[in-house]
Amino acid sequence: MKTRFLPALIASAAISVAPMKAAAVLLAYEGFDYTPGQSLVGQSGGLGFATNWLGDANTTANTLIVAGSFTYTDAFGNTLVTSGNRVWVTGDGRPEGDNFPGGVNGNAAPRRLLDVDRGLDSEPTTTWVSLLALRVGMPYEYNSPDGKVAYYGRGVGALQFFYNASRNISSSAGNEMVSIGRGSENTSGIDPNRNVDTWAVLNRGSAAQQVTSTVPLTNEPVTFIVARIDHNPGTDPRVAGAADRIYLWFNPADLRVEPDINSADLTLTPTQFDLNNDRDYVFNVIRLFGGNFNTTVGYSSVQVDEIRIGTTYFDVAPIPEPSALSLLAVGGVMALVTLWLRRRTA
């Protein structure tokens, strides 16, 4: 062994156990660390929120804390840090639906106000978001006029972003800006070339303004969704650099590497759809949504976990820090190298 190789050996040992980036402070985090069997409405855990979870009184029972946290492991064996439990939101809690204790047929839309407003800056800013989500509930066959057959055709919101200028969400979440989920298949003006029963991103919550992915809503293991929102100080998609855009990745292959926007699985740009619809994705409220049963497309139901909002990718895709055992191994390598050097120079 040549001594000139020693720095490389030491560096290699250190890199093998060190994370690519140190996790920064989150703007908001919700791990649903609440007692299983309770409603989400009224809960106040997590961080970065100005209120507890609110919801409509008649569908409080349609939001249920479920034991156990979802997990995600990438192609290289890196595992997302998770904790707590998860939430199940349904539009039909009756026995013929998801059979929640006291459940009813009705839209469930729990909402929560953030401590911060995102996207109001006079300069361009970026927000990163992540969550784990699984579309559940009973399938319901829907045959659309354009020949598509969907089994999960009712609109669902795994994570919806709202803006409320008054910051008073006691009776309403505010205006829906952009959403991760799926629009209802029976919506007028929907794209006939869409994929069905897959995750989508929706401008203003409109199914007629959604971009659909190839990733099934019901995939198991559950889908890890990462979103990047680029906020610009404007709203008009006809003005270059004025409107916002959002990028989505499903199950990133390597949690240690920030995904490139050119590799995004979905992109909603200012030039898609009607140019008269603005692309201002300012938000200060998050909402989940399960749609009530109707005889055309059925109902929607979703389980969600590990919601993170931050200013960098590494805020929302944390992996475990090096273990004490790994650090001890690095120390052992360095000790052996030091001993070898001493013997060489003795």
C-alpha positions in Angstrom: 0.0 0.0 0.0 1.2 3.5 -0.8 0.7 6.3 1.6 -0.7 8.5 -1.2 -3.8 6.1 -1.3 -4.6 6.7 2.4 -6.6 9.8 2.1 -8.8 8.1 -0.6 -9.2 5.1 1.7 -10.3 7.2 4.6 -12.6 9.3 2.5 -14.2 6.2 1.0 -14.9 4.8 4.4 -16.5 8.0 5.6 -18.6 8.4 2.4 -19.9 4.9 2.7 -21.8 5.7 5.9 -22.5 9.4 5.5 -25.8 10.8 4.1 -25.5 12.8 0.9 -27.0 15.9 2.6 -27.9 16.9 6.1 -31.6 17.3 6.6 -32.7 20.9 7.1 -35.5 22.3 9.2 -39.0 21.5 7.8 -41.6 24.2 7.3 -44.3 21.6 8.2 -44.5 18.0 9.1 -47.5 15.7 9.8 -46.8 12.1 10.7 -50.3 11.4 12.1 -48.9 10.3 15.5 -52.4 10.1 17.1 -54.3 7.3 18.8 -55.6 4.7 16.3 -59.4 4.7 16.0 -59.8 8.4 16.7 -60.9 11.0 14.1 -58.3 13.2 12.5 -60.6 16.2 13.1 -59.4 18.1 16.3 -55.9 16.6 16.3 -53.1 19.1 16.8 -49.7 17.2 16.5 -47.0 17.6 13.9 -45.1 20.9 13.4 -45.5 24.1 11.4 -49.3 24.5 11.7 -51.3 27.4 13.1 -54.5 25.4 13.8 -55.5 21.9 14.6 -57.2 19.7 11.9 -60.7 21.0 11.1 -63.6 19.4 9.3 -67.3 19.5 8.7 -69.2 18.3 11.7 -71.4 15.8 9.8 -68.4 13.9 8.4 -66.0 14.0 11.3 -66.4 10.2 11.6 -65.2 9.8 8.0 -61.6 10.6 9.0 -59.9 7.8 10.9 -56.4 7.3 12.4 -55.0 3.9 11.4 -52.2 2.1 13.3 -48.8 1.9 11.6 -46.9 4.2 9.4 -46.4 3.7 5.6 -42.8 3.2 4.5 -40.7 3.6 1.4 -37.4 2.1 0.4 -35.6 3.1 -2.8 -33.7 1.0 -5.4 -30.5 1.4 -3.4 -31.9 0.3 0.0 -32.3 3.8 1.4 -35.4 4.0 3.6 -37.5 7.1 4.2 -37.6 8.3 7.8 -41.2 7.7 9.1 -43.0 7.8 12.5 -46.4 7.7 14.0 -49.5 6.3 12.3 -51.5 7.3 9.2 -54.9 8.7 8.3 -57.7 7.2 6.3 -60.2 9.7 4.7 -63.4 8.4 3.1 -66.4 9.8 1.3 -68.5 6.8 2.4 -68.1 5.6 5.9 -71.3 3.5 5.9 -71.2 -0.3 6.2 -71.6 -0.6 2.4 -68.6 1.7 2.0 -65.6 1.6 4.2 -67.6 0.8 7.4 -66.2 3.5 9.8 -67.7 3.7 13.3 -70.4 6.3 12.9 -69.4 6.8 9.3 -71.8 8.5 6.8 -72.1 9.1 3.0 -70.6 12.6 2.6 -67.5 14.5 1.4 -64.7 14.3 4.0 -62.3 17.2 3.6 -60.1 17.8 6.7 -58.1 20.9 6.5 -55.2 22.6 8.4 -53.7 26.1 8.3 -49.9 26.4 8.0 -47.8 28.8 10.0 -46.4 30.2 6.7 -47.8 31.5 3.4 -45.9 30.1 0.4 -45.5 31.9 -2.9 -46.2 35.4 -1.9 -42.6 36.6 -2.2 -41.6 39.3 -4.7 -38.8 37.0 -5.9 -39.0 33.5 -7.3 -39.1 30.8 -4.6 -39.4 27.0 -4.5 -41.4 24.7 -2.2 -40.8 21.0 -1.9 -43.5 18.6 -0.7 -43.7 14.9 -0.1 -46.2 12.3 1.1 -47.0 8.6 1.1 -50.5 7.8 -0.3 -52.7 4.9 -1.3 -56.1 5.0 -2.9 -58.4 2.5 -1.1 -62.1 1.8 -0.9 -64.4 -0.3 -3.0 -64.0 -0.3 -6.8 -66.9 0.9 -8.9 -67.1 0.4 -12.6 -67.6 3.5 -14.7 -67.8 3.4 -18.5 -67.2 6.9 -19.9 -68.7 8.2 -23.1 -65.2 8.2 -24.7 -64.7 4.5 -24.1 -62.6 4.6 -21.0 -63.4 2.2 -18.1 -62.4 3.3 -14.6 -62.8 1.5 -11.3 -61.8 4.4 -9.1 -63.5 7.2 -10.9 -64.5 9.5 -8.0 -62.3 12.5 -7.4 -59.9 12.1 -4.6 -57.3 14.4 -2.9 -54.2 12.9 -1.4 -52.9 16.5 -0.8 -54.6 19.7 -1.9 -53.2 23.2 -1.6 -55.5 26.1 -0.8 -55.0 29.8 -0.2 -57.0 31.6 2.4 -56.2 35.4 2.5 -57.9 35.9 5.8 -56.2 32.9 7.4 -59.5 32.0 9.0 -60.4 28.5 8.0 -63.1 27.8 10.5 -65.8 27.5 7.8 -63.7 27.1 4.6 -60.3 26.1 3.4 -60.3 29.0 0.9 -59.4 28.8 -2.8 -58.1 25.5 -4.2 -54.9 26.3 -6.1 -53.3 22.9 -7.1 -53.9 19.3 -6.0 -52.3 15.9 -6.0 -54.9 13.2 -6.4 -57.4 12.6 -9.2 -60.4 14.3 -10.7 -63.8 12.7 -11.2 -64.1 10.8 -14.4 -67.6 12.1 -15.2 -66.3 15.8 -15.4 -67.3 17.8 -18.5 -64.4 18.6 -20.8 -62.1 15.9 -19.4 -59.2 14.8 -21.7 -60.1 11.7 -23.7 -56.4 10.8 -23.9 -56.0 10.6 -20.2 -54.9 7.5 -18.3 -57.4 6.1 -15.8 -57.1 5.1 -12.2 -53.7 6.7 -11.9 -52.2 9.6 -9.9 -52.6 13.1 -11.3 -52.0 16.7 -10.6 -54.9 19.2 -11.0 -54.8 22.9 -11.7 -57.4 24.6 -9.4 -58.8 21.1 -8.5 -60.4 20.8 -12.0 -60.5 17.3 -13.6 -60.6 19.1 -17.0 -57.3 20.7 -16.1 -55.4 17.6 -14.8 -52.3 15.8 -16.0 -52.4 12.1 -15.4 -49.5 9.8 -14.7 -49.0 6.1 -15.5 -48.7 5.2 -11.8 -51.8 3.4 -10.4 -53.6 5.0 -7.5 -53.9 1.6 -5.8 -50.2 0.5 -6.1 -48.8 -1.4 -3.2 -46.3 -0.8 -1.7 -47.7 2.6 -1.4 -46.6 5.5 -3.6 -44.0 8.0 -2.3 -44.9 11.3 -4.0 -42.5 14.2 -4.2 -43.5 17.6 -5.6 -41.6 20.7 -6.4 -43.6 24.0 -6.8 -41.7 26.9 -8.5 -43.4 30.1 -7.3 -43.0 33.2 -9.5 -44.3 36.7 -8.7 -47.1 36.6 -11.2 -50.2 34.7 -12.3 -50.6 35.2 -16.0 -49.5 32.1 -18.1 -49.2 34.4 -21.1 -46.4 36.3 -19.5 -43.0 34.6 -19.6 -41.7 33.8 -16.1 -44.8 35.1 -14.4 -46.8 31.9 -13.7 -46.0 29.0 -11.3 -45.4 25.4 -12.2 -45.3 22.1 -10.4 -43.3 18.9 -11.0 -44.1 15.5 -9.5 -42.0 12.4 -9.1 -43.4 9.0 -8.0 -41.1 6.6 -6.1 -37.8 8.3 -6.8 -35.1 5.7 -7.4 -32.5 7.3 -5.1 -33.5 9.3 -2.1 -30.0 10.6 -1.7 -30.2 12.6 -5.0 -32.4 15.6 -5.7 -34.4 14.7 -8.8 -33.9 16.8 -11.9 -37.0 18.7 -13.3 -36.3 17.1 -16.7 -36.9 13.7 -15.1 -40.3 14.6 -13.6 -43.0 12.1 -14.0 -45.6 14.9 -14.2 -45.3 18.5 -15.0 -48.0 21.2 -15.0 -46.7 24.2 -16.9 -48.2 27.6 -17.6 -49.0 26.8 -21.2 -51.1 23.8 -20.5 -54.9 24.0 -20.8 -56.8 27.3 -21.1 -54.4 30.3 -20.9 -57.1 32.3 -19.2 -56.7 30.2 -16.1 -54.0 31.5 -13.9 -51.2 29.4 -12.5 -50.7 31.0 -9.1 -49.8 28.3 -6.6 -49.6 30.4 -3.5 -50.9 28.4 -0.5 -51.2 28.4 3.3 -53.7 25.6 3.8 -53.5 21.8 3.1 -56.6 19.6 2.7 -57.3 15.9 2.2 -60.4 14.8 0.3 -62.6 11.7 0.1 -65.6 12.2 -2.2 -69.1 10.9 -1.4 -70.8 8.1 -3.1 -72.8 8.7 -6.3 -74.3 6.1 -8.6 -72.2 7.3 -11.6 -68.6 6.9 -10.3 -68.9 5.6 -6.7 -67.0 7.2 -3.9 -63.4 7.9 -3.1 -61.2 6.9 -0.2 -57.5 7.5 0.5 -54.9 6.8 3.2 -52.1 9.4 3.6 -49.0 9.5 5.7 -45.7 11.5 6.2 -46.7 14.9 4.8 -43.6 17.2 4.6 -43.2 20.7 3.3 -39.8 22.4 3.0 -37.6 24.7 1.0 -35.3 22.0 -0.3 -35.6 18.4 -1.5 -33.6 17.1 1.4 -36.2 18.6 3.8 -38.8 16.3 2.5 -36.9 13.1 1.7 -34.9 12.4 4.9 -33.0 9.1 5.3 -31.5 7.9 8.6 -28.3 9.4 9.9 -25.3 7.0 10.1 -25.7 4.5 12.9 -23.3 4.3 15.8 -22.1 1.0 14.5 -21.2 2.5 11.1 -19.3 5.4 12.7 -17.4 2.9 14.8 -16.4 1.0 11.7 -15.0 4.2 10.1 -13.1 4.8 13.3 -11.7 1.3 13.2 -10.5 1.8 9.6 -8.8 5.0 10.5 -7.2 3.4 13.6 -5.8 0.5 11.5 -4.4 3.0 9.0 -2.7 5.0 11.8 -1.2 1.8 13.2 0.1 0.8 9.8 1.7 4.1 9.3 3.4 4.0 12.6 4.9 0.6 11.8 6.0 1.8 8.4 7.9 4.7 10.0 9.3 2.8 13.0 
